[in-house]
């Protein structure tokens, strides 16, 4: 029946297009109260107390402060973040108290009747101030984490190279801006704590609730509601919101719903880590790369959250998709008094890929080489080793990605027609430059490229430690002639299409039609812990566990059929008649040949990599410096596309987020506070800003991927968009930007100062 | 204030403050939670509904303005036993991912196809420019609308 490789319609589609899909704000319970959060107005200080307006009628209003929190920590990698601040205030918008009331008007008034009394302290707001230890805000040195990766002798090899180049490349905050704001519904009963919410990782929330309320796992039930986008923003943050809602529910004795409004969501929740990367490289005059030295500094914000893991992934991608004989990478994350930065699609890699790709363009400029040809010459191949010494055994489809993107975009013809990159020149010269072809529009065209890789699945020994589990149940509905199947997994569908793709994988392995396979609502009470929905691991890792569980089940049925005759369905029903519901549960088995050493950062950093090439064609208005993306070509090696339409949807959506990061999105922060925390002024691309994408799926299968070789694809599209756009702008105008973003005012400023 | 709307073809009378947001009336007393709130300030378009056939942001329209008028929400698009061409196309072509912007996008597209049954790509993009989607990159949405228009044309010749 070949379900894998077919674009079957999405299983949750009908509910979503008829308005019957229930998101958390569409849910309610009898007696439900609404909850809100009192937040710090300053970036750093000492909390002396919280004043309650005595003239306000507090009847029916529940107030929760730090004193009400049983164990006042958010259990993530470290336990440095309190659920509610009790004395130290470490960032603006830090939660201080919680309020619940029956109606939104009373709730808003009650919130205004609370005033935090804070003695402000001077904050650390930049990477430079954190490293300069202007004030000590975390440990002795304001450093959250440090990693080092080394191969060969980079310093010596660079010194001996004919062409030595150094550059510093910076990236800025980015807001996930899922269209459904964060939300959680909490209640307590005799069986403990219950949560239904908008979230990616039910078991992260589960762990946090167990820790803060000292409950065992049977007394915490976390259920995912239909979730309106996440992009990492609903990876770790929902734990904090869940704890808040549960605290209010516990004290009030009523169910409590908390839904952030857009401004609160942008201000208080995590964002992409800003990053500074300095790269020195050595190569010969022909452009054969030899050595690279990279120093990465990321701004973690006020608490650790997931910063060390983001930093690690950034470091592991910092050398790009290229062969270097000698590599030295040092990565540091610092603390600042800004809202904690956290998971966002790409997870550190977009920052370092931006840097290495801009640096590749720097090398091409220096050598007067075609930027794509320079990259092609140095691409990693099967048999090469990465900076951690990982030997690439298979599924390195990057060469084909470059070829496909080059061909589809007409790169050679367009580069020839448009000529080499415009010479870098001051903005005054650009403003005087006549319009090409004598047209009145004064617009300049350019085309630029990027090449990228993305490690699929958890880093290093992550999967080995996690041991993700998936179950598939086989049962009979009364009088039905055929068995039915239910997939039970903690992997959530947040829009990517998990429910659909998992049904395809399971139905194919069982040789049954898809309409006989259900997807259980992820709820910690009923599904095994498959690990979090992150790291481009859902299809590749969890999908492979599912495939293996389904194959085991198929083998049991097939054995029964051979032993006792009849059809597949006869055999399945016989098994059910004898044993009741049949459960096939499997645990992930890390391939035995994957070796990783956390202490030395040597070995197989990822089971396999996804690869890609982006080509952007832009038109820059030479009067307004506005950039229009007129064409965009993506070729991505996905191993095997289980559902090509959903797969292309991931690639296009992720690429547009990358384009938005470059051309539209800019978080304006002053004194640690966000000045544009609204959709009116934090601008993301619309349908008119988005280019028409040409999306090419390259399939170089991964031998252990499900469905005949699927690899992780969710995050890679975030990696290549920004550098391709910057390269195209450079080609069009001669303006070289090493820092994001690339808004008109940024191009104007760069043009004014020159590279 | 007592007011009467025709919502998805049914006449509904209720008492509500005249300055209540249409969005809250739909999601609250009328129980139509298919219309979503993404920003509350008319930027994201998730709450798009049709007021006398014209797309509006239900977060920016007050209930009193709607007295005696016709409102169409996402719940009113499908017939009793079949999805509309647009809905069908969104399911098949990947026009919906997380689905939170989908109701609003569908309403904007519905208004477009009612006025212009065979729109070009530029017209399609223009019609949904007030609807922010963070998942799809818009391409699958554009394809969905284009395919729905084609489907409609083959079914209703002339």
HADDOCK unambig.tbl for C-alpha pairs under 7 A between the chains (distance, minus, plus):
assign (segid A and resid 9 and name CA) (segid B and resid 91 and name CA) 5.68 0.50 0.50
assign (segid A and resid 9 and name CA) (segid B and resid 92 and name CA) 4.54 0.50 0.50
assign (segid A and resid 10 and name CA) (segid B and resid 91 and name CA) 6.00 0.50 0.50
assign (segid A and resid 10 and name CA) (segid B and resid 92 and name CA) 6.89 0.50 0.50
assign (segid A and resid 13 and name CA) (segid B and resid 91 and name CA) 4.84 0.50 0.50
assign (segid A and resid 13 and name CA) (segid B and resid 96 and name CA) 6.86 0.50 0.50
assign (segid A and resid 14 and name CA) (segid B and resid 91 and name CA) 6.56 0.50 0.50
assign (segid A and resid 16 and name CA) (segid B and resid 99 and name CA) 5.34 0.50 0.50
assign (segid A and resid 17 and name CA) (segid B and resid 87 and name CA) 5.63 0.50 0.50
assign (segid A and resid 17 and name CA) (segid B and resid 102 and name CA) 6.41 0.50 0.50
assign (segid A and resid 17 and name CA) (segid B and resid 103 and name CA) 6.29 0.50 0.50
assign (segid A and resid 18 and name CA) (segid B and resid 74 and name CA) 5.92 0.50 0.50
assign (segid A and resid 18 and name CA) (segid B and resid 75 and name CA) 5.62 0.50 0.50
assign (segid A and resid 19 and name CA) (segid B and resid 34 and name CA) 3.79 0.50 0.50
assign (segid A and resid 19 and name CA) (segid B and resid 74 and name CA) 5.94 0.50 0.50
assign (segid A and resid 19 and name CA) (segid B and resid 75 and name CA) 5.90 0.50 0.50
assign (segid A and resid 19 and name CA) (segid B and resid 103 and name CA) 6.46 0.50 0.50
assign (segid A and resid 20 and name CA) (segid B and resid 34 and name CA) 6.18 0.50 0.50
assign (segid A and resid 26 and name CA) (segid B and resid 33 and name CA) 5.84 0.50 0.50
assign (segid A and resid 178 and name CA) (segid B and resid 134 and name CA) 6.18 0.50 0.50
assign (segid A and resid 179 and name CA) (segid B and resid 38 and name CA) 5.36 0.50 0.50
assign (segid A and resid 179 and name CA) (segid B and resid 100 and name CA) 6.53 0.50 0.50
assign (segid A and resid 179 and name CA) (segid B and resid 101 and name CA) 6.88 0.50 0.50
assign (segid A and resid 179 and name CA) (segid B and resid 134 and name CA) 6.77 0.50 0.50
assign (segid A and resid 180 and name CA) (segid B and resid 38 and name CA) 5.60 0.50 0.50
assign (segid A and resid 180 and name CA) (segid B and resid 100 and name CA) 6.30 0.50 0.50
assign (segid A and resid 181 and name CA) (segid B and resid 38 and name CA) 6.67 0.50 0.50
assign (segid A and resid 227 and name CA) (segid B and resid 98 and name CA) 6.57 0.50 0.50
assign (segid A and resid 228 and name CA) (segid B and resid 98 and name CA) 4.86 0.50 0.50
assign (segid A and resid 228 and name CA) (segid B and resid 99 and name CA) 6.30 0.50 0.50
assign (segid A and resid 228 and name CA) (segid B and resid 100 and name CA) 5.07 0.50 0.50
assign (segid A and resid 229 and name CA) (segid B and resid 98 and name CA) 5.34 0.50 0.50
assign (segid A and resid 261 and name CA) (segid B and resid 39 and name CA) 6.86 0.50 0.50
assign (segid A and resid 262 and name CA) (segid B and resid 38 and name CA) 6.98 0.50 0.50
assign (segid A and resid 262 and name CA) (segid B and resid 39 and name CA) 5.14 0.50 0.50
assign (segid A and resid 494 and name CA) (segid B and resid 98 and name CA) 5.58 0.50 0.50
assign (segid A and resid 495 and name CA) (segid B and resid 97 and name CA) 4.25 0.50 0.50
assign (segid A and resid 495 and name CA) (segid B and resid 98 and name CA) 3.50 0.50 0.50
assign (segid A and resid 496 and name CA) (segid B and resid 97 and name CA) 6.22 0.50 0.50
assign (segid A and resid 645 and name CA) (segid B and resid 93 and name CA) 6.75 0.50 0.50
assign (segid A and resid 645 and name CA) (segid B and resid 94 and name CA) 6.21 0.50 0.50
assign (segid A and resid 646 and name CA) (segid B and resid 94 and name CA) 6.20 0.50 0.50
assign (segid A and resid 649 and name CA) (segid B and resid 94 and name CA) 6.64 0.50 0.50
assign (segid A and resid 649 and name CA) (segid B and resid 136 and name CA) 5.45 0.50 0.50
assign (segid A and resid 649 and name CA) (segid B and resid 140 and name CA) 6.75 0.50 0.50
assign (segid A and resid 650 and name CA) (segid B and resid 136 and name CA) 6.85 0.50 0.50
assign (segid A and resid 652 and name CA) (segid B and resid 136 and name CA) 6.20 0.50 0.50
assign (segid A and resid 652 and name CA) (segid B and resid 137 and name CA) 5.13 0.50 0.50
assign (segid A and resid 653 and name CA) (segid B and resid 134 and name CA) 6.91 0.50 0.50
assign (segid A and resid 653 and name CA) (segid B and resid 135 and name CA) 4.91 0.50 0.50
assign (segid A and resid 653 and name CA) (segid B and resid 136 and name CA) 4.15 0.50 0.50
assign (segid A and resid 653 and name CA) (segid B and resid 137 and name CA) 4.01 0.50 0.50
assign (segid A and resid 656 and name CA) (segid B and resid 137 and name CA) 5.29 0.50 0.50
assign (segid A and resid 679 and name CA) (segid B and resid 39 and name CA) 6.86 0.50 0.50
assign (segid A and resid 679 and name CA) (segid B and resid 43 and name CA) 6.09 0.50 0.50
assign (segid A and resid 680 and name CA) (segid B and resid 43 and name CA) 6.16 0.50 0.50
assign (segid A and resid 686 and name CA) (segid B and resid 129 and name CA) 5.65 0.50 0.50
assign (segid A and resid 686 and name CA) (segid B and resid 132 and name CA) 5.87 0.50 0.50
assign (segid A and resid 687 and name CA) (segid B and resid 125 and name CA) 5.37 0.50 0.50
assign (segid A and resid 687 and name CA) (segid B and resid 128 and name CA) 6.66 0.50 0.50
assign (segid A and resid 687 and name CA) (segid B and resid 129 and name CA) 5.25 0.50 0.50
assign (segid A and resid 687 and name CA) (segid B and resid 138 and name CA) 5.80 0.50 0.50
assign (segid A and resid 688 and name CA) (segid B and resid 125 and name CA) 5.86 0.50 0.50
assign (segid A and resid 688 and name CA) (segid B and resid 126 and name CA) 6.59 0.50 0.50
assign (segid A and resid 688 and name CA) (segid B and resid 129 and name CA) 6.12 0.50 0.50
assign (segid A and resid 690 and name CA) (segid B and resid 137 and name CA) 6.72 0.50 0.50
assign (segid A and resid 692 and name CA) (segid B and resid 139 and name CA) 6.68 0.50 0.50
